[in-house]
Amino acid sequence: MLQQHPLRRITDRVVQTGASAYEQAGKGLTEVGKKGNEAARTAYGYAMNHPRTTAAVVLGTGIAAALLWMLQRGSYAATRRKVLKRVRSTASTRSRRQAAHAE
């Protein structure tokens, strides 16, 4: 009778464990896929039944994306300074106009 080498027994065990883990992962991924499809169907149904809410979410997401883009690009600070300068100059112009009309 031939004796198996100890390394061969270890590799066989590793292969069996790997196959078992692969099967379990496959089952888990199948369940995750089903849950994902169910969530997508639910979200689609809600969006179709609540168009105003959907529009608000899309608009909010777009604004958030634009702000993140500006932050990454580095132009947020420059844009903010320009806007503040305009607002301050408009506010001072208005106060002068109001003062002139009051007299």
Secondary structure, DSSP 8 states (H G I E B T S, - for coil): -----HHHHHHHHHHHHHHHHHHHHHHHHHHHHHHHHHHHHHHHHHHHH-HHHHHHHHHHHHHHHHHHHHHHHT-HHHHHHHHHHHHHHHHHHHHHHHHHHH-
